[in-house]
Amino acid sequence: MDERHLIEVSPDVLHGTPVFARTRVPVKTLFDYVKNSDTLDEFLDDFPTVNRAQAVKVLELAGEDLIDAVVAGRIAAKEIETPSGAS
């Protein structure tokens, strides 16, 4: 899936809220579902204009961005100390 056509932002669609391309479904709605312990299938059932590939790609990109932010130090991560003698 072409990442450049995954999300659209237009002042004519929901006042510029980022939505899944060719839909009126805000991307934030997917994250709200995940946060509320709903499944991806539940999200897709409730928003049939979003296809599975779109939703999965958005989640993958969000995960990659989060990991990049931790590595770059923009988000603090708790360091786990290993017990002495462990490697």
N, C-alpha and C positions, 0 to 999 in steps of 0.2 A: 504494500500500500504506500502510495506517495504521501509522505508526511506533510508536504506543502498543501495538500488538499484534504487534510484531516479535520481541521477546525477552521471555521469562518467567523469573521468579525465584521459586522456591518451596522451602521447607525440605523438602518431600516429594519433590522431584525433584532427584536428585544433590546432596543436602545444600545446596541453595540456589545451586548453580552457575548462572550465566546460560546459558540454552539458547534455541535457536530455538523460537518459539511452537509449541505443540502437538507438540513432539518431545522427545526426551531427548538431543539433540545439542548439546554445549556450543558456544557461539559461538567460544570460543578455538580450537576445532578448525579452523575455517575459516582463522584467522590462522596456525595451525601449518602448514596445507597451503600457504598462500601463501609463508610463510617458507622452506619446504622446496622451493620451485619447482614445486610441483604445480599443475595447472591447476584452474580453477573446475569444469570438466566432470569432472575426476577426483574432486574433493570431492563433487559432486552424485551421481556414480555410486556412491560409497562410502556416501553418506548420503541415500538416496532419499526420506526423510521431509522433507527440507529442499527447498523449491522454489527455482528460479533467482531469482525476484523477491525472496525473503527474503535470499538470499546477496548479491545485488547491492546491495540497500538497506543491509545492514549494512556492506559495503565503502564505499559512498558516504558514509554517516554517519561512519564512522571517518576517512575522508579529510578530510571537512569539519571534524571536531573537531581533527584534527592541524593543519590549516591555521590554524584559529582560535587554537590554542595557540601557534603560531609568531608570528602577528600580535600576540597579546596579550603575548608575551614570556615565556610559561611554558615554552617550549622554545626553546633557542638555535638560531639558524640561522647558518650561515657566510655572511658577506657577500662577494660577489664583486666585486673591483675591476675596473672597466672600463679598458681601455688608454687612455692619454691620446689625445685627439682622437676617441675613439669616443663615440657617443651612443646 
